[in-house]
Amino acid sequence: MLFTTRFLDHHGIVSGIYDELEIGKVIDEVLPKLGQHKLAPSIVVKAMILNCLGFTDSRLYMYSQYFETLTVERLFGFGSPS
């Protein structure tokens, strides 16, 4: 069996508080989905918040590399709503 390990670090706490306070719900109400975007505005804002907490020295085009070591399914929810 092959196992891989991914870490949540402090991101799990921040993600949980974001969800508990229903910040995403407020964001989605204020910024309605108007186009053919695959992600809801609340998911994008949550990703930006998590990125700011640990990847501040890198360029935005490296954004995807930041999330390679994190359990994205746990932070954003399995099958994040579009």
C-alpha positions as a LaTeX table, in Angstrom:
\begin{tabular}{lrrr}
\hline
Residue & $x$ (\AA) & $y$ (\AA) & $z$ (\AA) \\
\hline
Met1 & 0.00 & 0.00 & 0.00 \\
Leu2 & 1.18 & 3.47 & $-0.85$ \\
Phe3 & 0.36 & 6.30 & 1.53 \\
Thr4 & 0.92 & 9.99 & 1.11 \\
Thr5 & 0.86 & 12.51 & 3.90 \\
Arg6 & $-0.44$ & 16.03 & 3.62 \\
Phe7 & $-0.50$ & 18.60 & 6.38 \\
Leu8 & $-3.14$ & 21.07 & 7.50 \\
Asp9 & $-0.94$ & 23.05 & 9.90 \\
His10 & $-2.75$ & 26.24 & 11.00 \\
His11 & $-4.77$ & 26.28 & 7.78 \\
Gly12 & $-7.23$ & 23.76 & 9.17 \\
Ile13 & $-8.08$ & 26.05 & 12.06 \\
Val14 & $-8.50$ & 29.08 & 9.81 \\
Ser15 & $-10.57$ & 27.09 & 7.32 \\
Gly16 & $-12.78$ & 25.76 & 10.11 \\
Ile17 & $-13.38$ & 29.21 & 11.57 \\
Tyr18 & $-14.12$ & 30.59 & 8.09 \\
Asp19 & $-16.77$ & 27.89 & 7.68 \\
Glu20 & $-18.11$ & 28.16 & 11.24 \\
Leu21 & $-18.65$ & 31.92 & 10.93 \\
Glu22 & $-20.27$ & 31.38 & 7.51 \\
Ile23 & $-18.03$ & 33.99 & 5.93 \\
Gly24 & $-18.35$ & 32.21 & 2.58 \\
Lys25 & $-22.13$ & 32.51 & 2.68 \\
Val26 & $-21.88$ & 36.28 & 3.18 \\
Ile27 & $-19.34$ & 36.61 & 0.36 \\
Asp28 & $-21.51$ & 34.60 & $-2.04$ \\
Glu29 & $-24.51$ & 36.80 & $-1.23$ \\
Val30 & $-22.57$ & 40.01 & $-1.81$ \\
Leu31 & $-20.66$ & 38.76 & $-4.87$ \\
Pro32 & $-23.10$ & 36.65 & $-6.89$ \\
Lys33 & $-21.73$ & 34.29 & $-9.52$ \\
Leu34 & $-22.21$ & 36.11 & $-12.82$ \\
Gly35 & $-20.07$ & 34.23 & $-15.31$ \\
Gln36 & $-18.94$ & 30.78 & $-16.31$ \\
His37 & $-16.55$ & 30.49 & $-13.35$ \\
Lys38 & $-15.88$ & 27.04 & $-11.94$ \\
Leu39 & $-15.50$ & 28.21 & $-8.36$ \\
Ala40 & $-17.74$ & 30.29 & $-6.15$ \\
Pro41 & $-16.33$ & 33.64 & $-4.97$ \\
Ser42 & $-16.28$ & 32.33 & $-1.39$ \\
Ile43 & $-13.89$ & 29.50 & $-2.33$ \\
Val44 & $-11.57$ & 31.91 & $-4.15$ \\
Val45 & $-11.51$ & 34.30 & $-1.17$ \\
Lys46 & $-10.87$ & 31.40 & 1.21 \\
Ala47 & $-7.93$ & 30.27 & $-0.95$ \\
Met48 & $-6.55$ & 33.82 & $-0.97$ \\
Ile49 & $-6.80$ & 34.05 & 2.83 \\
Leu50 & $-5.03$ & 30.71 & 3.31 \\
Asn51 & $-2.37$ & 31.70 & 0.80 \\
Cys52 & $-1.69$ & 34.97 & 2.66 \\
Leu53 & $-1.03$ & 33.02 & 5.85 \\
Gly54 & 1.96 & 31.14 & 4.58 \\
Phe55 & 3.10 & 31.95 & 1.07 \\
Thr56 & 3.68 & 35.68 & 1.23 \\
Asp57 & 7.19 & 35.69 & $-0.28$ \\
Ser58 & 6.22 & 34.13 & $-3.62$ \\
Arg59 & 4.62 & 35.40 & $-6.79$ \\
Leu60 & 0.96 & 34.83 & $-7.63$ \\
Tyr61 & 1.78 & 32.61 & $-10.60$ \\
Met62 & 3.19 & 30.10 & $-8.08$ \\
Tyr63 & $-0.18$ & 29.97 & $-6.30$ \\
Ser64 & $-0.86$ & 26.35 & $-7.26$ \\
Gln65 & 2.47 & 25.19 & $-5.80$ \\
Tyr66 & 1.40 & 26.45 & $-2.40$ \\
Phe67 & $-1.56$ & 24.08 & $-2.28$ \\
Glu68 & 0.37 & 21.01 & $-3.49$ \\
Thr69 & 1.33 & 20.01 & 0.06 \\
Leu70 & $-2.05$ & 20.76 & 1.67 \\
Thr71 & $-5.15$ & 18.61 & 1.82 \\
Val72 & $-7.25$ & 20.78 & $-0.42$ \\
Glu73 & $-10.28$ & 18.50 & $-0.09$ \\
Arg74 & $-10.29$ & 19.01 & 3.68 \\
Leu75 & $-9.72$ & 22.76 & 3.54 \\
Phe76 & $-12.26$ & 23.59 & 0.85 \\
Gly77 & $-14.64$ & 20.66 & 1.19 \\
Phe78 & $-14.87$ & 17.62 & $-1.04$ \\
Gly79 & $-16.29$ & 18.62 & $-4.41$ \\
Ser80 & $-16.31$ & 22.34 & $-3.65$ \\
Pro81 & $-19.50$ & 23.99 & $-4.94$ \\
Ser82 & $-19.26$ & 25.93 & $-8.16$ \\
\hline
\end{tabular}
